[in-house]
């Protein structure tokens, strides 16, 4: 996955989260947040895993998504931050007025304010700039703390844990 693709993937993840089942408080619907994204023609990977609940006003498209805490993860050279509450307005192929999601570009934290789907591309906007990524990069939801590469991170941590006693015993 390229840097731009992963950046966008992370942004989209904030919107729809994991495979956890969510009930909509506003309309009594039993759809998950991920299923709601799909109803509006978005991939589920826009949201990270860990969505606790959501609210959706179907007449205005205004929504709130609640995570079990803030969520940070890195994808290539991008770092993404999700607040525990993400809000915006959803319509078919468009997420706008987004708040609660930031991406680190170089040394600056920028808010992702809009996501637009155009055929097989997703355009992420931070207001002053935007980047396009393939929709297929968002087929899966990232995991807070490790993004899409959790297994590699676990292996590295285990390797460090098993190496430390050997290093210490040499002294």
N, C-alpha and C positions, 0 to 999 in steps of 0.2 A: 504494500500500500504506500503511495507517495505521501509526502508531507502534507500537501494541500488536501489530499483525499482524507487523510487521517484527521486533519484539523476540522474539516467539515463534518466528518463522522462524529467527532466529539461534540460538536455544536448540536447536531441533530439529536444526539443521545439525550441531551438535557430535556428534550421535548417529550419523548416517549421513553418509558423506562422498561425495566426488566419484565420477565415473564410472570411476575407476581400479579395475582388477580386483584383488580381494583373495582370498587363500586363507585359510580358517579353519584355524588350527593345531590346534584341539582335536578336530575331527572329520573332517579330510581333505576337507571340502566345497569345491567350487570356486565357490561363490556369492560375489558381491561383498558388501561390507558394506551397500550400498544394497539389494541383492536380499534380504538377510536382514531389513532393516527392512520391506520390502514383505511378506515372509512373515508378519510379526507385525502387519500391517495399518497400518503407518506410512508416510508419504511419505519419499522419499529426501532431501529438502531439510532434514532434521533434522541432517544432517552436512555440513560444508563439503567442498569439493574438497580432495584431498590425502591421503586415507587410504592409508597404506602397507600395513597389515595389521590383522587383528582376531583375537580368540579368542572362542569362544562355547562354553559348556557347555550343551548342549541340555537336559540333565535339570534343571538348576537355573536356567537363564536368565542366569547370570552372564556378563558379557562385558567385554572390554577392546578399545578401538579405538585404534590408533596413527596419529598424524598425523606428517608430516615435520618437525614443530617446533611451537612454540606458534602460535596463530592468533588474530589480532585483526581485527575489522572493525566498522564502524558502520552502523547502519540507523536512519535518521531521528535521533531523539535518544538512541537506545540504543547502547551500545558493548558488544560481546561479546568474551570471551576464552575460548579453548579451550587447555587444556594439551596437551602432545604425547601424553598418555595419558588417555583418558576411560574411566571404568568405571561399571558399574551392573548392574541386573537387568532383563531384558526378558521380557515375556509379551504375549500378544495385547492390543493397545490400551493397554499400560501400560509405561512406563519408570520404574523407581524406584531409590532408593539411588544416584542419579547423583553423580559427582564428576568434576571437571576442567572444568566449564563455569561461567562467571560472567557476570553481566549488570550493567551500571552503571545504577543508577536514582538520578537526581539526583546526589548525591555519594558514594553507597554502592555497593560491589561486593557483590552477593549471589549465592550459589551456586544454580543451578537444580538442584533435587533430585528433581523428578518431572515427567513428561509423561504425560497421559492423553488418549486419543482417545475422543470421544463423538460418534458419527455423523460430521458434517462439521466438527467443532470439535476443536481441540487446546487442552488446558488445561496451562499451564506454571506450576509451583509453585516458589517460593523459600522454602517453609516457612511464613512468616508471611503470605504473600499469593500470589495466583495471578491469571493473566490468560488469557482465551480468545481464540483466533485461528482463522480458517477454515483447514481442511486445505489448501485450494488455494494458500495462500500459501507452501507448502513443497514445491511440485512440482519446484523446481530447487534445486540445492545452491549456496550462496554461495561466493565466492572469498575466501581469506584476504587481508587488506589492503584490499579494496575492496567486499566484500559482493556486491550485485546490480547495482551501478552502475559497473562497471570501465571501460566504454567512455567514459563521461562524465568520469571521473577522468583517463583517458589523454589525452583531448582537452584538458582543462584544463592538464595538465602540459606537453603539447606547445605549447600557446598561450603559456605562461609562458616556455618555453625559446626560442621564436622571438621573443618580445617583448623579452627581456633584452638581446640584442645591439643592438637598435634603441635602447633606452633608454640603454645605456652609450655608444653612439656619439654621442649628442646632447651628451655632456659633453666 
